[in-house]
Amino acid sequence: MSKIPILAEEDEPRAIDTHAHQPTAEFLEDAGGEMMQDAARKFGTDIHTWDYEAMVEEYHEVGIGRTVMLGWDAETNTGNPPVPNDYVAEVRDDYPDFFVAFGSVDPLKDDCIEEAERCVNDLDLSGFKFQQIAQGFDPSDPEHDELWSTIEDLGVPVVFHGGNSTLGAGSPGGRGLKIKYGNPMLIDDVAAEHPDLQILIAHPAFPWEKQQLAICQQKGNVYMDLSGWLPKYIDEQVLHYAGTVLQDKVMFGTDYPMIRPEKWLDQFAEYTDFGEDVQRKILWENAESFLGL
């Protein structure tokens, strides 16, 4: 059980993980391919899969009640098949009280705008996830402006990847993936030009953490999560801001299944000394507000 007292005190699992992927072959093997094998080696783990029943049980045991499941479509840049948005919606429907489903559209595909509209209007997905390094695009490029305007009009939030990526890490040329697309300054342009678009930058954006903090502080429509890093590796300034000036804009996330929730929460208790009010904001209150739960 989690070592965080405020989670143990809750009658029902309360925390919200804002960043989780499928623990199944659809993501880990099909969409991930060789670049996911590289990432697993970087995380010091092996690729193996399990079902959603086991995932839900694992989360509930440590006090987590809801999880954002992210879609994935980087087909144009990687050649790997996507995690279909219909599949994400089906999993959500099987566990409607646990999963909040975010779709994915490939900005390099001609039908990306139509697919974005279908995700919300037909599949009732709650938002979108973009991984600019894997998808190979600059979100500030004007060619993508119509997509951001469409999502802004649909009234749902987006998750952008922030910082470096372990996908392809250690392989020759990083499998062609370019980390420059993870610079959060590219997201600042989108936030400035689409003020009604609610944006969550996933991960402490190494090596651009200071830029990320500045954007979150200056743009009212930009937030960040702490996923993708175990707390003992998160920059001290990020944790300081999370407990002070950005305490209303920082959220808990894991990057499941690469990082497991119990280990993340144990380190959160060990490496931070936030008061209970800040813990509640980071672990669930900020996410409830951002996601409209």
Phi, psi and omega per residue, in radians:
M1 nan 2.602 -3.134
S2 -0.978 2.545 3.103
K3 -1.542 0.074 -3.119
I4 -1.525 1.975 -3.024
P5 -0.979 -0.704 -3.060
I6 -1.146 -0.466 3.068
L7 -1.328 -0.697 3.135
A8 -1.146 -0.477 -3.115
E9 -1.329 -0.369 -3.075
E10 -1.282 2.431 3.114
D11 -1.173 -0.633 3.128
E12 -2.129 2.676 3.076
P13 -0.974 2.256 -2.947
R14 -2.083 -0.548 -3.047
A15 -1.118 2.744 -3.129
I16 -2.221 2.111 3.057
D17 -1.558 2.019 -3.063
T18 -1.494 0.045 -3.032
H19 -2.631 1.638 3.120
A20 -2.404 2.519 3.063
H21 -1.933 3.015 -3.131
Q22 -1.271 2.333 3.086
P23 -1.508 0.436 -3.027
T24 -2.042 3.037 -3.087
A25 -1.111 -0.467 -3.123
E26 -0.953 -0.688 3.125
F27 -1.718 -0.905 -2.975
L28 -1.194 -0.555 -3.085
E29 -1.903 -0.929 -3.034
D30 -1.241 -1.066 -3.109
A31 -1.244 -0.597 -3.067
G32 -1.360 -0.742 3.115
G33 0.958 -2.546 -3.081
E34 -1.159 -0.580 -3.123
M35 -1.162 -0.487 3.074
M36 -1.290 -0.613 3.044
Q37 -1.066 -0.705 3.078
D38 -1.057 -0.764 -3.130
A39 -1.119 -0.723 3.140
A40 -1.063 -0.728 3.105
R41 -1.107 -0.651 3.130
K42 -1.152 -0.630 3.109
F43 -1.393 -0.112 -3.132
G44 1.279 0.611 -3.108
T45 -2.365 3.010 3.080
D46 -1.924 2.658 3.079
I47 -1.377 2.031 2.930
H48 -2.546 2.789 -2.987
T49 -2.069 2.776 3.031
W50 -2.644 3.049 -2.997
D51 -1.665 3.034 -3.057
Y52 -1.280 -0.496 3.086
E53 -1.056 -0.762 3.107
A54 -1.162 -0.643 3.122
M55 -1.105 -0.837 -3.124
V56 -1.082 -0.752 3.124
E57 -1.074 -0.740 3.136
E58 -1.051 -0.745 -3.128
Y59 -1.201 -0.809 -3.100
H60 -1.104 -0.568 -3.127
E61 -1.110 -0.426 -3.132
V62 -1.903 0.234 3.012
G63 1.581 0.324 3.126
I64 -1.787 2.161 -3.047
G65 -1.780 -0.438 -3.114
R66 -2.394 2.667 -3.130
T67 -2.526 2.374 3.032
V68 -1.486 2.007 3.060
M69 -1.647 2.225 -3.009
L70 -1.785 2.327 2.993
G71 -1.292 3.076 -3.068
W72 -2.727 2.140 3.028
D73 -2.558 1.719 3.069
A74 -2.145 0.609 -2.968
E75 -1.114 -0.752 -3.071
T76 -1.077 -0.782 -3.052
N77 -1.416 -0.550 -3.054
T78 -1.845 -0.389 -3.051
G79 1.425 -0.058 3.137
N80 -1.525 2.572 3.140
P81 -1.181 2.667 3.117
P82 -1.361 2.920 2.817
V83 -1.481 1.895 -2.984
P84 -1.050 2.468 3.113
N85 -1.091 -0.576 3.083
D86 -1.097 -0.664 3.112
Y87 -1.129 -0.769 3.112
V88 -1.034 -0.738 3.133
A89 -1.147 -0.649 3.130
E90 -1.147 -0.734 3.107
V91 -1.117 -0.750 3.080
R92 -0.991 -0.768 -3.113
D93 -1.152 -0.501 3.108
D94 -1.290 -0.465 -3.122
Y95 -2.362 1.119 -2.989
P96 -1.154 -0.399 -3.140
D97 -1.569 -0.050 -3.100
F98 -1.994 -0.845 -3.051
F99 -1.627 2.363 2.877
V100 -1.842 2.087 -2.936
A101 -1.721 2.166 3.034
F102 -1.925 2.292 3.097
G103 -1.484 3.116 3.070
S104 -2.461 2.396 3.005
V105 -2.204 2.495 3.122
D106 -1.481 1.936 -3.081
P107 -1.102 -0.246 -3.133
L108 -1.587 -0.038 3.096
K109 -1.590 2.531 -3.095
D110 -1.126 -0.468 -3.058
D111 -1.745 0.349 -3.030
C112 -1.079 -0.653 -3.120
I113 -1.219 -0.756 3.108
E114 -1.095 -0.693 3.131
E115 -1.182 -0.645 3.087
A116 -1.079 -0.760 3.116
E117 -1.129 -0.697 3.124
R118 -1.127 -0.662 -3.132
C119 -1.013 -0.728 -3.091
V120 -1.507 -0.842 -3.012
N121 -1.318 -0.602 -3.091
D122 -1.803 -0.679 -3.072
L123 -1.689 -0.172 3.133
D124 1.011 0.661 3.053
L125 -1.310 2.684 -2.928
S126 -1.665 -0.093 -3.113
G127 3.016 -2.903 -3.084
F128 -2.400 2.615 3.057
K129 -2.067 2.335 3.052
F130 -2.173 2.323 3.055
Q131 -2.068 1.606 -2.920
Q132 -1.117 -0.541 -3.136
I133 -1.209 -0.848 3.115
A134 -1.171 -0.660 -3.105
Q135 -1.417 -0.253 3.038
G136 1.188 0.853 -3.138
F137 -2.556 2.722 3.094
D138 -1.726 1.954 -3.074
P139 -1.136 -0.316 3.140
S140 -1.476 -0.133 3.135
D141 -1.123 2.276 -3.105
P142 -0.988 -0.390 -3.127
E143 -1.124 -0.312 -3.129
H144 -1.742 0.050 -3.041
D145 -1.094 -0.639 3.141
E146 -1.126 -0.609 3.099
L147 -1.127 -0.773 3.139
W148 -1.169 -0.652 3.104
S149 -1.126 -0.676 3.132
T150 -1.111 -0.822 -3.131
I151 -1.165 -0.649 3.074
E152 -1.034 -0.762 3.126
D153 -1.191 -0.551 3.112
L154 -1.224 -0.355 3.034
G155 1.365 0.465 3.107
V156 -2.070 2.710 -3.112
P157 -1.419 2.928 3.083
V158 -2.250 2.615 2.987
V159 -1.932 2.169 3.005
F160 -1.884 2.502 3.032
H161 -1.220 2.452 3.088
G162 -2.165 2.297 3.051
G163 1.560 -2.945 3.137
N164 -1.115 2.972 3.093
S165 -2.342 2.482 3.056
T166 -1.435 -0.165 3.064
L167 -1.037 2.197 -3.131
G168 1.359 0.021 -3.042
A169 -1.066 2.296 3.086
G170 1.529 -0.196 3.134
S171 -1.503 2.746 3.133
P172 -0.988 2.134 -3.133
G173 1.211 0.175 -3.117
G174 1.013 0.532 -3.091
R175 0.983 0.515 3.060
G176 1.412 0.009 -3.124
L177 -1.369 2.416 -3.040
K178 -1.957 2.026 -3.028
I179 -1.285 -0.226 -3.141
K180 -1.030 -0.463 -3.134
Y181 -1.271 -0.146 3.080
G182 -1.588 0.053 3.129
N183 -1.216 2.095 -3.093
P184 -1.130 -0.277 3.082
M185 -1.086 -0.441 3.077
L186 -1.226 -0.503 3.114
I187 -1.355 -0.517 3.116
D188 -1.009 -0.682 3.098
D189 -1.052 -0.771 -3.137
V190 -1.104 -0.771 -3.124
A191 -1.104 -0.675 -3.121
A192 -1.196 -0.662 -3.068
E193 -1.526 -0.208 -3.139
H194 -2.345 1.271 -3.012
P195 -1.124 -0.333 3.119
D196 -1.622 0.020 3.095
L197 -1.546 2.035 3.126
Q198 -1.434 2.151 -2.983
I199 -2.122 2.277 3.010
L200 -1.995 2.079 3.062
I201 -1.515 2.051 -3.100
A202 -1.401 2.322 3.031
H203 1.436 2.556 2.856
P204 -1.072 2.106 -2.828
A205 -1.430 1.018 3.091
F206 -0.983 2.299 0.081
P207 -1.682 0.419 -3.062
W208 -1.955 0.649 -3.077
E209 -1.045 -0.717 -3.091
K210 -1.152 -0.694 3.084
Q211 -1.092 -0.723 3.121
Q212 -1.070 -0.799 3.129
L213 -1.085 -0.704 3.136
A214 -1.109 -0.729 -3.141
I215 -1.132 -0.805 -3.139
C216 -1.092 -0.578 -3.142
Q217 -1.322 -0.572 -3.034
Q218 -1.621 -0.529 -3.106
K219 -1.784 2.040 -3.121
G220 -1.141 -0.326 -3.103
N221 -1.761 0.249 -3.127
V222 -2.117 2.318 -3.135
Y223 -2.245 3.076 3.092
M224 -2.531 2.744 3.001
D225 -2.087 3.023 -3.073
L226 -1.880 0.398 -3.089
S227 -1.324 2.877 3.038
G228 1.436 -0.114 3.133
W229 -2.398 2.323 2.933
L230 -1.204 2.504 -3.030
P231 -0.936 -0.552 -3.114
K232 -1.185 -0.265 3.127
Y233 -1.760 -0.085 -3.098
I234 -1.339 2.367 -3.121
D235 -0.932 2.410 -3.090
E236 -1.065 -0.601 3.133
Q237 -1.169 -0.633 3.089
V238 -1.067 -0.819 3.140
L239 -1.146 -0.643 3.104
H240 -1.098 -0.804 3.121
Y241 -1.137 -0.646 3.140
A242 -1.076 -0.548 -3.128
G243 -1.616 -0.076 -3.076
T244 -2.252 -1.768 -2.958
V245 -1.176 -0.382 3.141
L246 -1.961 0.373 -3.063
Q247 -1.107 -0.334 3.091
D248 -1.632 0.039 -3.023
K249 -2.249 0.118 -3.111
V250 -1.989 2.422 -3.062
M251 -2.278 2.710 3.082
F252 -1.325 2.408 3.023
G253 -2.754 2.721 -3.105
T254 -1.906 -0.901 -2.894
D255 1.558 0.592 3.072
Y256 -0.908 2.467 0.104
P257 -1.620 0.070 -3.138
M258 -1.165 -0.662 3.039
I259 -2.048 2.221 -3.062
R260 -1.597 2.552 -2.994
P261 -1.111 -0.672 -3.109
E262 -1.096 -0.767 -3.131
K263 -1.131 -0.725 3.126
W264 -1.085 -0.826 -3.092
L265 -1.159 -0.660 3.089
D266 -1.057 -0.753 3.131
Q267 -1.250 -0.574 3.077
F268 -1.043 -0.731 3.107
A269 -1.193 -0.616 -3.071
E270 -1.374 -0.651 -2.978
Y271 -1.828 0.035 3.066
T272 -2.229 2.745 3.097
D273 -2.261 0.672 3.141
F274 -1.144 2.558 3.001
G275 -1.197 2.911 -3.085
E276 -1.074 -0.588 -3.136
D277 -1.144 -0.717 3.109
V278 -1.229 -0.693 3.101
Q279 -1.012 -0.780 3.134
R280 -1.079 -0.712 3.118
K281 -1.074 -0.852 -3.070
I282 -1.213 -0.701 -3.007
L283 -1.417 -0.475 3.086
W284 -2.703 -0.595 -2.996
E285 -1.137 -0.753 3.136
N286 -1.122 -0.689 3.113
A287 -1.166 -0.699 3.096
E288 -1.012 -0.754 3.134
S289 -1.178 -0.818 -3.098
F290 -1.099 -0.723 -3.075
L291 -1.537 -0.142 -3.127
G292 1.207 0.621 -3.105
L293 -1.507 nan nan
